[in-house]
Amino acid sequence: MDQNIDKLGRKELEAWIKTNLNTAVHKLMDKGKIDSLVIEARPAWVLPFQILIGKIRAKDQSGDFEWFICGEVPTDYLEAAVAETPRDAARHFSMKWQLTASRYQGKDTNQDPSQIQQDEVVNNLISHSQALYTLVEDDRVWLQQINP
């Protein structure tokens, strides 16, 4: 019986990975970060049902890829040169989000609706940044690698 639950859980995880890969590719294409019609995207590290860190590149590029992150965090990307491992990429995403939030934090003190919305986005970015940094610092999370 446990084997059936494991198989079901594995199938659900594979479906979650596939869905998030597709969503990330489309978001990155919409942002203009990918301009090729043929894309290679693959997971590099997964925190099941929460975070996927992967590699993406145009199919015609031989060695160049970019890191991306998606799931229950903002979909974002980094150049390959900034990180050697998924853990390093996660650390860079955390720092990037913290710096982005810092740039926008407290820019304007009037409370018009767009400012309130911007404050919510900044607070969410800070929250994601801090949570991701906590994961980066936890060796147990990275030792229990799920092979995507």
C-alpha positions in Angstrom: 0.0 0.0 0.0 2.8 2.4 0.9 4.3 1.8 -2.6 1.1 2.9 -4.2 1.1 6.1 -2.1 4.7 6.7 -3.1 3.9 6.2 -6.8 0.9 8.5 -6.5 3.0 11.1 -4.7 5.7 10.8 -7.4 3.2 11.2 -10.2 1.7 14.3 -8.5 5.2 15.7 -8.1 6.1 15.0 -11.7 2.8 16.8 -12.8 3.6 19.7 -10.6 7.1 20.0 -12.0 5.8 19.8 -15.6 3.2 22.4 -15.0 5.7 24.8 -13.3 8.3 24.3 -16.1 5.6 25.2 -18.7 4.4 28.2 -16.7 8.0 29.5 -16.1 8.9 29.2 -19.8 5.7 31.1 -20.8 6.3 33.8 -18.2 10.0 34.3 -19.3 8.9 34.4 -22.9 6.3 37.1 -22.1 9.0 39.1 -20.2 11.2 38.9 -23.4 13.9 36.9 -21.6 13.6 34.1 -24.1 13.3 34.9 -27.8 13.6 31.4 -29.3 10.6 29.2 -30.3 12.4 26.1 -29.3 13.3 26.0 -25.6 15.1 23.5 -23.4 14.1 23.8 -19.8 14.8 21.2 -17.1 14.7 21.1 -13.3 17.9 21.2 -11.3 16.5 21.2 -7.8 13.0 20.9 -6.3 11.5 21.6 -3.0 8.3 19.5 -3.6 5.2 21.5 -4.4 6.9 24.8 -3.4 10.0 25.7 -5.3 11.6 24.6 -8.6 15.0 25.8 -9.6 16.0 24.9 -13.2 18.0 25.7 -16.2 16.7 27.2 -19.4 18.2 28.0 -22.8 17.3 28.3 -26.4 17.7 24.9 -28.1 20.2 26.3 -30.6 22.5 27.5 -27.9 25.1 24.9 -27.1 26.4 25.7 -23.6 24.7 28.8 -22.5 21.8 28.5 -20.1 20.1 30.7 -17.5 18.9 29.8 -14.1 15.2 30.2 -13.3 13.1 29.8 -10.2 9.3 29.3 -10.0 6.6 27.7 -7.9 5.3 29.4 -4.8 7.8 32.2 -5.4 8.1 34.8 -8.1 9.2 33.4 -11.4 12.7 34.9 -12.1 15.9 34.2 -13.9 19.7 34.7 -13.6 22.6 34.4 -16.0 24.5 31.1 -15.7 27.7 32.9 -14.7 26.4 34.0 -11.3 25.9 30.5 -9.9 27.5 27.1 -10.3 24.8 25.1 -8.3 21.1 25.4 -7.7 21.9 26.4 -4.1 24.1 29.2 -5.3 21.3 30.3 -7.7 18.9 30.3 -4.8 21.2 32.5 -2.8 21.5 34.9 -5.7 17.7 35.0 -6.2 17.3 35.8 -2.5 19.8 38.7 -2.7 18.3 40.0 -6.0 14.8 40.1 -4.5 16.1 41.8 -1.3 17.9 44.5 -3.4 14.9 45.0 -5.6 12.6 45.4 -2.6 15.1 47.9 -1.1 15.1 50.0 -4.2 11.3 50.4 -4.1 10.8 50.5 -0.3 9.7 53.8 0.9 10.0 55.6 -2.4 6.8 57.5 -1.9 4.9 58.0 1.3 1.5 59.0 -0.1 -1.0 56.2 0.1 -2.7 56.3 -3.3 -3.9 52.8 -4.5 -0.9 52.2 -6.7 1.4 52.9 -3.7 -0.5 50.5 -1.5 -0.2 47.8 -4.2 3.5 48.5 -4.6 4.0 48.2 -0.8 2.3 44.8 -0.9 4.5 43.6 -3.8 7.6 44.9 -1.9 6.6 43.1 1.3 5.9 39.9 -0.6 9.3 40.1 -2.3 11.0 40.6 1.1 9.1 37.7 2.6 10.1 35.4 -0.4 13.7 36.6 -0.1 13.9 35.9 3.6 12.3 32.5 3.3 14.5 31.5 0.4 17.6 32.6 2.3 16.6 30.5 5.2 16.4 27.5 2.9 19.8 28.3 1.4 21.3 28.2 4.9 19.7 24.9 5.8 22.1 22.1 4.8 19.4 19.4 5.4 17.3 20.9 2.6 20.1 20.5 0.1 21.2 17.1 1.3 17.8 15.6 0.7 17.8 16.3 -3.0 14.8 15.1 -4.9 15.9 13.9 -8.3 13.4 15.8 -10.6 
